[in-house]
């Protein structure tokens, strides 16, 4: 075995690689490298040997074959104290540290203009083989796939990382290649069947941070991010003030931020969420007006709620928000004067809204497996793009139609069975999560009465069809003037007839929005 330690460095992400290479060189290590990595090291004044000079075989096929050589893999896989004789016989020198990260496949295929040919060329072959070899032989070989691990290894030079660290890095290496293969499999599967679900679902998640606990104190929890979507979205967003976000905070903040998107950006909008259900939502001429009207729907339930706004929060709104006990506020921005006001609420978590990145798939664990579905994302999140058909003799007027669109946006946020009442762009009653639709309708009227709000002239939305006409009868008794629902019940005509008897306009969307 060679006395001088040898490191093989071949990386796509060159973060920190010069510092690592310099430290290894200064501690007497021999450096092997390929292509662009070798060039970066050499330009930094670091002595490096090209892999092709080490193997005696040139890179061929446009770089497709460069490290797939016995002298490389034998050097990585050779067991110290067991394989020296074979290695000497074949002129194989030991490689003690492998520093590899893989071609940026996920970033490449994320580009809208990426072609299949470009994607194929970003499938790394030699890199994963070296990572797996080093991870397998972690008893003797160190492995680095993440620049975040470089400083600790540098600090321990000239020695290899200790055995416990090598084991941890080996686990990281296998996770790295598994995630990489999953990205490739998922991309190729989508290419073959863009609208379908893959026969094998590979989901690579990187833990961002642990949480104090889950929904309840006895449940462990953490936040993970999809490796395929490394930036944007709520995951990993940190408050600009207040305590760390909890599991329940994140669930509710996600519901709030996703919900306010449904109201569009044509007018100022505000949503108040509690336990992932809205307890109020409204549009208005100003953000403060939208907040006040959303709050009026159910001020009791708003206690300890999560508020999402679609505009920058100014000082006027901040003063109003500071009067209430809230857990989280999320908005595209917070004006400097507003930040000063909110800073007085030490425990209030304030988030600058991230780029909205709704999930492509939704997963739910069941006994012995997983349920996977495409996320409930219509062609556009905007309620303005919903195609409506009038089913009744009476058509909604323009004001009613505007309220129906708001109601349809809000009912998508509510747990089924869901009924929402809206008047003048604001919710005036919400019935959520009941086992019968008529009970949700009744609860919505009770909530309106408790808040001192009249339903006379309001509109009603239902997240699914009405199985019977009883909800319409209840709505008519409250003075509801228009209804929006998907349709599709075997008793649709009975429901339409009930609307006609009471002079209620009804429009159908043809799309159901259950939320379990």
N, C-alpha and C positions, 0 to 999 in steps of 0.2 A: 504493500500500500504506500502511496506517496505521503511524505511527511508534511508537505505544505498543503494546507487546506484549500479546497477549490469551491468556488461558487459559480453557478450558472444563472445568468440574469437575462431574461427575455420577457419584456413587458409591453403591453399596449398603453396602459396608464402609467406614464413616466413620473408621476408625483413622487418626489423624494428619492428617486432612483440614483441621482447623482450623489446625494449625500450618503446614501447607503454604499454605493460603489467606492466612494472616496474612503470611507471608514474601513471597509474591507481591505482595500489596497494598502492603506496605512498600517494595518495590522498584519500585513504579509500574506494575505490571501491571493490566490491566482483567480482571475476573473475570466470566465467564458461568456460570450454573448453573441447575439444575432442582430443583423440588419440595423434598424433604426435605434435599438437600444445601444448597440456597440458604438454607433456614431455619436449618440448623446454622451456616452461615457468618455469617448476619445476626445470630443470637443471640449470636455471639462478637464482635459489633461490627465485622465486616468488610463493607465496601461491596461489593455484588454486584448484577449485572444479571440478571434472570430471562431465560431463553432466549426465552420468549414475547414479552417486550418487545424483545429483539434482532431476532427474526424478524418481529414484527408479526402473528404467528399464534398463537392460544391453544392450550394443551394440550387435546386432545380425546379422546373415547372412553375416559374414565377413565385418561388418561395413556398410552394405547397409542401415541398419536402426539404427539410433542413435539419431537424433534430431527431428524425426517426431513424436512428442509427444505434447499433449494438454498443458502440463506444460511449454513447450518451446514456442509454437506458441501463447498460451494464454498470456504468459508473454510479448511477443513482440506486439501482436495486441490489448492488453487491453487498452481501452481509459481512460486516467486519468480523474477523475471527473465524470465518467459515468459507468465504469464496475467494480469498486472496490468491490461491494457486491458479484458479481458473482465470482470474483477472490478469495475473502476470502472463499466463500463457497466451492470452489474446491481446495483450498490450492495452488493457483497459485501466484507466486511471479513475480513482474514486472521486465522486462529486459529493461534497458534504452539505451544500446548501443550495436549494433550488428557489429562485425568485421569479415567479411567473404570474402574470394575470392575462386574461384571454382577450381575443379579438372582441371589439365592442359590438357584439351581435344585436343586443337589445336596443342600443342607441341607434344603430343603423336601420333596423326595421321599423323603428318609431317614426322615421322621416316619412312624410307623405309621399315623397317622390322616389322612395326606395324601390328598385326593381328586384325581381326574384334572383337575377344573376348576381347583383350586388350582395344580396342576403347570403347566397350560397358561398360567395368568396369570404364572407365573414364568419364562416363556420371553422373554428380552430380545431385542428387535429393534433398537432404536435404538442401544443400547450397543455391540453387536458391529459395527454398521455404522461407528460413529465410530472404534472401535479399529482396524478394518481400514483405514479411510481414512488415519488418522494413521500407521499402520505402513507403508502403501504410500508415503506422502509423507514418509518419515523423513529425506530429504535436507534438508527445511525445517522439519519439525514434530517436536516432542518428544512422547513418549507415556509415560504412567505407568498401569500396571494393578495394581501391587503396592505397598502402603504401605511395604514394606521399601526401596523405591528413592527415597522422598521425601527422606530426609536428604541424599543425595548431590546431588540437584537443588537443594535449598535452599542447600547450600553454594556452588553455582556461580552463584547469582543475582547480578545481574539477567540474566545471559546464559542462553541455552538450553544444554542439555547438548551436549558436543562431538559431532562426527560419529560417532566410534567408539561412544560411549555411546548415541547415537540408534539406531545399527544394532542394538546389543544389545537395546535396549528394544523395537525393532520385532519382533525375533525373539520376544521374550517376549510381545508382543501377539498375534502370530499363534498362538503356542502356547496362549495364554489362550482365544482364540475357538475354536480347534480342539478343545480339551478340553471347552469348554462345549457345543459342538454334539455332541460324542461322548456327553456325559452325557444330553443330550436324546434322541438317537437310541437309546441303550441303554435308557432308561426306557420310551420308547414301544414299542420292540421287545418288552420284557418284558411290557408291558401286553397286547400282542397275543398273545403266546405265552409264558406264565409258565414253562413247563417246558422250553422249547426253547432253542436257541442262536441268537444273532442272525445274520442274513445278512451283516451287516458288523459287525465287532467293533472298537470304538473304545476304546482303553485309554490314559487319560491318567495319566502317572506323573511326579511331581515328584521330582527328585533331592534327597535329604536330606543326604547327605554322601558324599564319595569314600572308598574303602577303600584301604589300602596296596597290595593286589593281590587277585586272585581266588583260585581254588583253588590256583593255583601262582604263583610270583613273576613269571612273564612275562606274566600275564594282568591287564589293567586291570579294575577293578571299582568299583562304587558301590552305595549303598542308595537305592532309590526308594520312594515311597509313592503308592498310588492316590489320585488327587484326589477320587474319589467317596467315599473313606473317610479323611477327613483326620486322624482321631484314633484312638487305641487301637492295639492290636496290637504286635507285637514290633519292627516297623520303626521306627527312630528312638529306641528306648529306649536310654538311656545307662547304663553301669554306675555304681553308687554308689561303687565303688572299682575299682582295677586298670587295666590297659592298655585301649586302645580295642579294640572288638570287631573281629575279622577276618571275612572272607567265610565261612571255614569255621566260626568260632565262631557266626555267625548261623545258618548252616544247621543246626548241631547244636543250638543253643539252641531253634530253632523246633521241631525234632523232639522235643526233650525236653519243652518246655512243652506242645506239642500232645499228646504221648504221655501225660503225667501227667493230662491232662483225661480221657482214656479210662478211667482207673481210678476216676473219680468222686470225690466228696468225702465219702462216708459214713464212710470210715476214713482215717487218715494214710497217704499213699502217696508213694513215691519211685521215680524212674526215672533210670538212668545210661545216657547215650548216648555212642557213639563212632562217628564217620563215619556219622551219622544212623541207626545201628542200636542197639537197646538191648543192653547187655551185662549188664543186670540190672534187675529191676523187682519191687516188692513192696508189699503193704499190711501194716499192723501195728497194734498197740495204741498205739504212739507213733511219732513221726516218726523218732526215732533207731533204733527197732527196724526200721522199714521200710527205712531206709538200710543198716543192718547186714545185713539179709537180702538186699537187692538186691545189695550188694557181694559177698556170699558166692557168688553165682552165677558170677562171673568176675572175681576181684580183679585178675588180670593185665591184662585188657583195660580195666579201669576207670582205669588210669594215664593221666592227661591227658584224662579224660572230662569230660562236661557233666552236671551233676546238677540235676534239677528236683523240687521238692517241692510238695505241695498244701496245706501249712500253713505258718504262721510258723516260721521256724528259730529255735530257742532256743539258749541258751549250751551246753547239753549236746550237741546235734547239731553246733554250730559247732566244738566241741573235736574231735569225731570227724572232721569234714570237714577240719579244718586239719592232720590227720595225714597226709592223702593229697595227692598232686600232682593238682590238678584245674584245668581251664581256666576253667570258668564254673559258677556256682551261680545258680539262678533259683528264686524262691519268692514267694508273695504278699506277704510282709513278712519283715524280719530284725529280731529283738528287739535293743534297744540293747546288751545285754551280748554278744550274738552278734556284733554289728558290731565291737565292740572286739576280740574274739578273731580274727575273720577279717581285720581290718586288719593283722595281723601277716604275712599272706601278700600282699605288695605287688603281685604280678603277677596274683593271682586276681581275675577279673572277677566281680562280684556284681551281680545284676540283681533289682530289684523287679519282679515279674511284671506285665505290662500286662494290660488287659482282653483276654480271648481273642477274636480276630476271625479265625476260619478263612476262607480264601478261598472265594468262590463258584465261581470257575473256576480250573482249573490249565492252564498253557500250557507246552509243550515245543517248542523249536526243532528242526526237521528240515531236511534239505537242500531248499531252495526253498520252505519254508513253515513252518507251525506246526500242531501238534496241540493242540486245545482240548477239554477235558472238564469236566463238572461235578465238583467236588471230592467225594471219597469221604466224604460226610457223611450218615450215616443220620439218621432223624428225631430221634434223641437220641444224643449221644456216649456215654451211659452204657451199659456192658455189661449192666446190669440190665434194659434195655428190649429186649434181643435175644430174639425169639421162638424157642424151641427145640422141636424135635420128636424124640422118642426113636425111634431106628431099630432098636434091638437088643432081644433078649429081656430083657437086664439093664438096668434103669434106674439112673441115678446117684443115690447118696444125697445128702443135703443138703450134706455137706461137699465131696463131689466136685463137686456142681453149683456151689458157690461158687468152687471152684478153676477149673472150666471157664470160668466167666465172666471170671475174672482172665486166664486163658490166652487167651481170645478177644480181650480188650482188648489184650494185649501183642502177639499175633501180627499185629495190624493195624499195629504200629509197625515190623515187621521186613521187610527186603527179600526179595522172592520168589526162589526157593521158600522158604517160611518154616515152620519147625516150632518150637514152644515147649512146654517141659515145666514144669509148675507143681505145687508141693506146699505145702499149708498157706498159700496166699496169696502165695507167692514163686516166682519163676522158679528152676529148678534146672538148666536146660539150654536153650540157644537155638541153633538151626541156621539160618543165614541165607544167602540169596543163591546157593544152589547150582542147577546146571542140572537136577538130578534131585531129586525130593522125598525119595526114600529116602536120598540123600546128606545132605540137610539133617537128616533124622531121625537118621542115624548121627553127624553132627557134634555135634548136641545131646547125644547120650549121651556122646560123648568129652569135651565141655566139662564135663559133670556129673562124670565120673570125675576129670578133671584138678582140679576144685575140691573133690574129696572128698565129693560129694553123692550120695545114693542116690536112684534113681528109683522104688524100690519104693513102690507106693501113689500115685504121682504121676498127673497127667492130662496129656494131649497135645492141642495145638491145631495145626491146619493151615490156612493162609490160603486154600487152594483144595482142590478135591476130590482124593482119592487115585486116581491112574490105575490102580494095581494094589494088591494086598493086601500087598505086600512091606513097606511102612512099618508096617503093623499087626503083622506077624510080628516085625519088629525091636522094636516097642514092647512086645509081649508078653514077649519075652525079657528086657526090663528091668524087668518088673513093673508096667507101666502099667495102670491100672484103669478109665480113662474117656477118651474121645476126643471132641473137638468139631471139626467141619468143615462146609463148606457143603453137600456132596453135589452130585450132578449128573453124576457120571461114568457112562459106559455100563457100567462094572463095579462100580457101587455095591453090587449084591447080593453080589458076591464079597468086597468089603470088609466088609460087614455079617456075612456068614457067618464070615469070619475072626475078627471080634470075638466072635461067639457061641461059636465053638470055644474061645476063650481066656477066656470069661467077662468080657469087656470091655464096658462100657456105651458106647454112641455116641449123640451127639445131633447133629442137623443144624440149621444156621442158615438155609440157603437164600440166603445172601449171601456172595459171594466178596470177598476183600480183597487182590488182587494189588498189589504195590508194585514198580515197575521203577526 
